[in-house]
Amino acid sequence: MKKYKNFWKISSFQVLIMFRRGLFYSFLSIYLRYILGLSVTETTLFATLPMVINIIFQSFVWGNISDKLQRRRTLIILGEFLAALGTVLTWYFHRFYLGGQERTAGYVIIIGLMVIEIFWSMSNLGWTAIISDLFAAKKRAAVRGSLASIGGMGRILGVLFGGLAYDGLEMHPEGWGFESGLIFFVAAGVMVISSIPIFFLPEGGVSSQEDIDEEKKSQLLSRKERRHRIKLFVLFIVALAFINFGRNSIATIKAQYFTLDEGMAFSSRMLSYIVNMHSLAIIIFGIFVGKFVKHIKENWLLFAGGLFALVQLLGFTFLESTPLIFLMNFLGGMAHVIILASSYAVASIMIPPSKRGRLFAVYNATNFLSWGIAGTFITGPVADLLMKNGYSAVQAYKGSFLVASGLTLIGLILIVVFNIKENRIGRARK
């Protein structure tokens, strides 16, 4: 009963997190590109640079503190409060450059997000670790899937609100929601409110019994087996990185493609409907991920999720029908929740309890960095280069989608190798 109550407290936090992300990030790329005048590659920087800062602090600061002090709840609460303050200050400083220095205003937002991510990284790390602290290994895939499903509801509301606020119910120019500060203030307020249910969670951390059990398991493993486990974990992380980098590399440029005047020319409101097909799939399939795990091993479920992501990317490359674009976004939501739940389950089993802070930071890096780095250094430059060489904007964005498909395919191949090696080690252990 206690763990059931903890789940609903975490769920409340998850709904508000996803509302804030849907509200703020779904339209930020368009604002930076078409209102503030940044290039396609420059717009990806709002995801790349802040995420690099996030992972640096997760890996070298908060991960160590989390493992040393075993305090997860404190990290989440402090992180959200400080990030809320940073969000308001970012809007305040960026507004000074509007009306003549729009590109500078865009870079002020990017720099502000870099500072904010120092604090969000506290929350991200504490959040990832506390789930493993509070729930048994066999329940984690189901828990992550259910949380993603519940969070999808919050994201739908956030995206819908963002679509309405972006141009003030079509009563103001596009970008008004960011310029006026409305989107910034609502996002900051949600961060503060989201911390309230976390106050009622246990602090988290590894129990003394887990330490004893881990020590016993470690003594039973030979040096060779430990090396194999390390190599297997590295292979898993590399495979997951390729899958995530591929599917998420188009995250910051996808909205730009859908709103192109010479392409589909979707309005901000129509774009919010398309984005929410992704969230709808997360809601539906998040409920059933736990049941999938009972019939399909987490490793192969991860492969299936990556395969769905690949089909989505190829669909964006070769399809232009509006109904099919809706379908592809739905497929992307399926891929997202399946990859999220299954990869977390695999990682949580492989990571020793006493190292959850540091190694979950490594696991998080495969997802967090994928939203920006691949876009900044691969898909964004591909689009800019193709346009520079005379290709249309539509062709340039499709070229980026095709490159993203290649990254995902490499990840799928590596997952197959990982699964084969993991099965061999399992048979040898028996």
HELIX and SHEET records of a PDB file:
HELIX    1   1 LYS A    2  ILE A   30  1                                  29    
HELIX    2   2 TYR A   31  ILE A   35  3                                   5    
HELIX    3   3 VAL A   40  THR A   43  1                                   4    
HELIX    4   4 LEU A   45  PHE A   57  1                                  13    
HELIX    5   5 GLN A   58  TRP A   62  3                                   5    
HELIX    6   6 GLY A   63  LEU A   69  1                                   7    
HELIX    7   7 ARG A   73  HIS A   94  1                                  22    
HELIX    8   8 ARG A   95  TYR A   97  5                                   3    
HELIX    9   9 GLU A  102  LEU A  134  1                                  33    
HELIX   10  10 ALA A  137  TYR A  166  1                                  30    
HELIX   11  11 TRP A  176  GLU A  179  1                                   4    
HELIX   12  12 LEU A  182  ILE A  198  1                                  17    
HELIX   13  13 SER A  208  LEU A  220  1                                  13    
HELIX   14  14 ARG A  223  ASN A  248  1                                  26    
HELIX   15  15 ALA A  251  PHE A  258  1                                   8    
HELIX   16  16 SER A  268  HIS A  295  1                                  28    
HELIX   17  17 GLU A  298  PHE A  318  1                                  21    
HELIX   18  18 THR A  322  MET A  350  1                                  29    
HELIX   19  19 PRO A  353  LYS A  355  5                                   3    
HELIX   20  20 ARG A  356  PHE A  368  1                                  13    
HELIX   21  21 LEU A  369  TRP A  371  5                                   3    
HELIX   22  22 ILE A  373  ALA A  374  1                                   2    
HELIX   23  23 GLY A  375  THR A  379  3                                   5    
HELIX   24  24 GLY A  380  LYS A  388  1                                   9    
HELIX   25  25 ALA A  393  ARG A  429  1                                  37    
END                                                                             
